[in-house]
Amino acid sequence: MVSPCLVLLPNEAIISTLIGMYIEKLKKANSEGFEEKIIALTKADKNQFEKIIFELDIAYQILIANHKVNFIKTKREEQETTPDLLVDDSI
């Protein structure tokens, strides 16, 4: 299956549709931490927006491969590098 993120056209409606797909799938799977990612999208600059969309796309791909996925809270204040996702309860 081709990742929806790889076929993005420069059209806000398409991006909104993809984000809706990601939200629906992540919510249905009870993925922890995705709400914070969605909120971060509304405050993100272009670079951060693309990074978050990429994380959501990867999480979506993991879910459709029948794995559990949760987002790991970023420790920005400590400037510590952390993994973004927890898959099947492991890093």
C-alpha positions in Angstrom: 0.0 0.0 0.0 1.3 3.5 -0.9 1.6 5.8 2.0 -1.0 8.6 1.8 1.7 11.1 2.7 3.7 10.2 -0.3 1.0 11.2 -2.8 0.3 14.6 -1.3 -0.7 17.3 -3.7 -0.3 21.0 -2.8 -3.9 21.2 -1.8 -5.2 22.0 1.7 -8.3 19.9 1.2 -6.2 16.8 0.5 -4.0 17.5 3.5 -7.0 18.0 5.7 -8.5 14.7 4.5 -5.3 12.8 5.3 -5.2 14.4 8.8 -8.8 13.3 9.3 -7.9 9.7 8.3 -5.0 9.7 10.7 -7.1 11.1 13.5 -9.9 8.6 12.9 -7.6 5.6 12.9 -5.5 6.7 15.9 -8.6 7.5 17.9 -10.2 4.2 17.1 -7.0 2.4 18.2 -6.9 4.4 21.4 -3.4 5.5 20.6 -2.0 7.6 23.5 -0.6 11.0 22.8 -2.0 11.6 19.3 -4.2 14.4 20.6 -1.1 16.4 21.6 0.3 15.9 18.1 -2.9 17.3 16.5 -2.8 20.3 18.8 0.9 20.8 17.9 -0.1 20.9 14.2 -2.1 24.0 14.8 0.9 25.8 16.3 3.6 24.4 14.0 5.8 26.2 11.5 6.2 24.6 8.1 9.2 22.4 9.1 7.5 21.2 12.4 4.2 20.7 10.5 5.9 18.4 8.0 7.6 16.5 10.9 4.3 15.9 12.7 2.5 14.8 9.5 5.4 12.4 8.9 5.0 11.0 12.5 1.2 10.7 12.0 1.7 8.9 8.7 4.2 6.4 10.2 1.8 5.8 13.1 -1.0 5.2 10.6 1.1 2.7 8.6 1.9 0.8 11.8 -1.7 0.6 12.8 -2.9 -0.7 9.4 -0.1 -3.3 9.7 -2.0 -4.5 12.8 0.4 -3.2 15.5 -0.3 -1.1 18.5 1.2 2.4 18.5 1.5 5.2 21.0 3.3 8.6 20.9 6.0 9.2 23.4 5.9 12.6 25.0 8.8 14.8 23.9 11.1 16.2 26.6 11.7 19.5 24.9 12.7 21.4 28.1 15.6 18.9 28.7 16.6 19.0 25.0 16.8 15.2 25.3 16.5 13.1 22.2 13.7 10.6 22.6 11.9 8.1 20.3 8.7 9.4 18.8 6.7 6.2 18.9 6.1 3.2 21.1 5.1 0.1 18.9 3.6 -2.9 20.5 4.7 -1.5 23.9 8.4 -1.4 23.0 10.8 1.2 21.6 
